[in-house]
Amino acid sequence: MDLLSWLAAHDGVAHTSDLYRAGFSKHVIAIVERRGDVARVRRSWILSPEAAPPCVHAARFGGRVTCVTQAKALGLWVPESIEVHLSVGPKSSGTDEPACGCTGRKGPHRSARVRSQIR
């Protein structure tokens, strides 16, 4: 599977550590990035042009979509909200917004509700 197909199967967003685990080298990532097929936000986050706006927003904060935002992406009913719920690691420079009580995939992390016009 090529990098763009892999990204498409993963919401169009990936941390470089996930790409390395999937077998993509720094060289392959650099080639695809140089061609303009993907964009890098922050140091280690790679985005395809098809990435959903909440996923792009989360990557910019160095986090992952969680809570109500993820439930909506999965097609579940959620109350209307203009906030993007995401989980960021303890060392992220992301945000100091109030916590929403979510946890990260590797255990509890500082979580944030970030006010945004993303729907």
N, C-alpha and C positions, 0 to 999 in steps of 0.2 A: 504494500500500500504506500502511495506517495504521501508527502507531507500535507498537501492541500486536502486530499481525501481524508486523511487522519483528522485534520482540524475540523473538517465539515462534520465528521462523526462525533466530535466533541464540542459542539456548540460554537465552533469557530474561534475558540480561545484556549490557550494552553500556556502553562508555565514551562520554561525551558527544561526544568528537571523532569517533567512528565514526557517531554519530547525525547530526551536522552534515554529514559527508561523504555520508550517505545522503539528505540533503535535508530533514531535520527541523530546524526553527528552535528557538531558545531558548524562544520563545513557545509553540509546540506542546508541547514537553517540559514546560513549567511548567503548562500546562492539564491535561495527562494526570496529572502529579504531584499537582496540587491536587485532582483528582477522586478520588485514592487508587488509581488503576489501576496505578501503579508506585511504587516506593520508591527513594529516593536513599540510597546508602551511600557514605560518603566524599564528597568534593566533586564528583567527576565520574563516578560510577558509578550507572547506572540499572538497577533489577531489576524484572522482572515477578513476580507471585506464583507463577508456574510454574517459576521458575528452579531448577535442580538445586542441592542443598546444596553440592557442591564448588565450583560456579561462584559461589555467594553468598559462600562462605568466601574464595575468591580475590579477589573484588571488595572485600571488607572489608580485605584487605591491599594493595589497589591493584595486583593482579596478574592473571595469567591461568593457567588450569589447563594443566599440561604433564605430560610423562612418563607414568608408570603410571596416574595419575588420568585423563588424557585418553584413554589407550589403553582403559581400562575403559569410559569413556563412549562410545567408538566400537564397543564390543561385542567387543573383543579379549580373549583370556584374559590375565589378570594374576594374580600371586600375591596372596593375601589380604593386605590392609594396612589399618592404621587411619590412615595418613598421607595427607595431601593434598599432592600435588606441584604447585607453582606457580612461576611466574616473575614476579619483580617488578622494576620498573625501578630503576636505580641511585639515584634520588632518593626512592624510596618509603620511607615510615616503617614499612613492613610488619613485618619480623621479622629477628631476628639468628640464627635457627636454622641448623644446618649445611647446607651446599650439597649438592645431589644431582647436580650436573653437567649440568643442563639449560640450554638457551639460550632467550632470548626471541625473539619473531618479528622484531624489528628488530636482531638481533645478540645477542652474549652479555650476559646480565644476571645479577645476583646471583639465584640460585635457592634455593628453600628447601623443605625437607620440614617441614611443620607438623603436629605431632601433633594429632590430632583424632579424635573418635568418629564422624565422617562416613563413611558407607559408600556 
